[in-house]
Amino acid sequence: MLKNKGKMIGVQVTITRLTDETQPGWVECRLTDINGEDWTFVEKAPMVSKPPLDAKSSYPQQGVIACELFLTWLDITGREVVTIDTSIPWGVKSTNGKTQFDVFASQLTRLEAK
């Protein structure tokens, strides 16, 4: 399990398409929670992807949304589950305003400071 001790944590997402080419470029991302529900985000491309993305890029692409880890537990099958909040540190929220999600710990990754 990734412990958030001064390190930035991110949750893996799938970048599905470019939504706006206006600088810095905006992309649609999807996060799948532990229940298999997909959550959509529209975010600045540099916030979710290291490689630059534009209309010529191939989609889907892998991306990461920075988040804060709140709770950790095991589900009934023994898989590690975490509750994350994408509003911390950069105010990212889904298109319907949701910011807290239950995801599998395997969906998390460490981020390098920007």
C-alpha positions as CSV (number, residue, x, y, z in Angstrom):
1,M,0.0,0.0,0.0
2,L,1.2,3.5,-0.8
3,K,1.4,5.6,2.3
4,N,1.0,9.4,1.8
5,K,4.0,10.6,3.9
6,G,5.0,13.8,2.2
7,K,4.7,12.1,-1.2
8,M,2.1,13.0,-3.7
9,I,-0.3,10.2,-4.6
10,G,-2.3,9.9,-7.8
11,V,-5.0,7.7,-9.1
12,Q,-4.7,6.2,-12.6
13,V,-7.3,7.3,-15.1
14,T,-7.9,6.7,-18.8
15,I,-7.7,9.8,-21.0
16,T,-10.4,9.2,-23.6
17,R,-10.2,12.3,-25.9
18,L,-9.2,15.9,-26.3
19,T,-12.2,18.1,-25.6
20,D,-10.7,21.6,-26.3
21,E,-7.5,22.6,-28.1
22,T,-7.4,25.9,-26.3
23,Q,-4.1,26.2,-24.4
24,P,-3.1,24.3,-22.4
25,G,-5.5,21.7,-24.0
26,W,-8.4,20.0,-22.2
27,V,-9.0,16.2,-22.1
28,E,-11.7,13.9,-20.9
29,C,-10.6,11.3,-18.4
30,R,-12.4,8.3,-16.8
31,L,-11.9,6.8,-13.4
32,T,-13.5,3.4,-12.6
33,D,-14.3,2.9,-8.9
34,I,-14.5,-0.4,-7.0
35,N,-18.1,-0.9,-8.1
36,G,-17.2,-0.6,-11.7
37,E,-18.8,2.8,-12.1
38,D,-17.1,5.2,-14.4
39,W,-16.6,8.8,-13.4
40,T,-15.8,11.5,-16.0
41,F,-13.4,14.4,-15.5
42,V,-12.5,17.2,-17.9
43,E,-9.1,18.6,-17.0
44,K,-6.1,20.4,-18.4
45,A,-4.0,17.9,-20.2
46,P,-0.7,18.8,-18.4
47,M,-2.5,18.1,-15.1
48,V,-3.1,14.5,-16.0
49,S,-0.4,13.6,-18.5
50,K,3.3,14.0,-18.7
51,P,3.5,13.6,-22.5
52,P,1.9,16.6,-24.3
53,L,-1.5,15.8,-25.8
54,D,-3.3,17.4,-28.7
55,A,-5.7,16.5,-31.5
56,K,-3.0,14.4,-33.2
57,S,-2.4,12.2,-30.2
58,S,-3.7,8.7,-30.1
59,Y,-6.5,8.0,-27.6
60,P,-7.1,6.4,-25.2
61,Q,-4.0,7.2,-23.1
62,Q,-3.1,6.5,-19.5
63,G,-3.1,9.5,-17.1
64,V,-3.0,10.2,-13.4
65,I,-5.1,12.6,-11.2
66,A,-3.4,13.8,-8.0
67,C,-5.4,13.0,-4.9
68,E,-5.3,12.6,-1.1
69,L,-5.7,9.3,0.6
70,F,-8.2,9.1,3.4
71,L,-9.2,5.6,4.3
72,T,-7.8,2.1,3.7
73,W,-9.6,-1.2,4.3
74,L,-10.0,-4.7,2.9
75,D,-13.1,-5.7,1.0
76,I,-14.8,-9.0,1.6
77,T,-12.5,-10.7,-0.9
78,G,-9.4,-9.4,0.8
79,R,-8.5,-6.7,-1.8
80,E,-7.2,-3.4,-0.4
81,V,-9.6,-0.5,-1.0
82,V,-8.9,3.2,-0.4
83,T,-11.0,6.3,-0.3
84,I,-9.4,9.2,-2.1
85,D,-10.3,12.8,-2.6
86,T,-9.3,14.4,-6.0
87,S,-10.1,17.9,-4.7
88,I,-6.8,17.8,-2.8
89,P,-4.3,19.1,-3.8
90,W,-5.5,20.7,-7.1
91,G,-9.2,21.0,-6.9
92,V,-10.0,18.3,-9.5
93,K,-13.7,17.1,-9.5
94,S,-15.8,14.9,-11.7
95,T,-18.2,16.5,-14.2
96,N,-21.0,16.0,-11.7
97,G,-18.9,17.6,-8.9
98,K,-17.9,14.4,-7.0
99,T,-14.4,14.4,-5.5
100,Q,-14.4,11.3,-3.2
101,F,-14.1,7.8,-4.6
102,D,-13.5,4.3,-3.4
103,V,-10.8,2.6,-5.6
104,F,-8.5,-0.3,-5.3
105,A,-5.1,0.4,-3.9
106,S,-3.6,-1.0,-7.1
107,Q,-5.0,2.0,-9.0
108,L,-2.7,4.4,-7.0
109,T,0.7,5.6,-7.9
110,R,3.3,7.9,-6.5
111,L,3.7,11.3,-8.3
112,E,6.7,13.4,-8.7
113,A,6.3,16.9,-7.5
114,K,5.5,19.4,-10.3
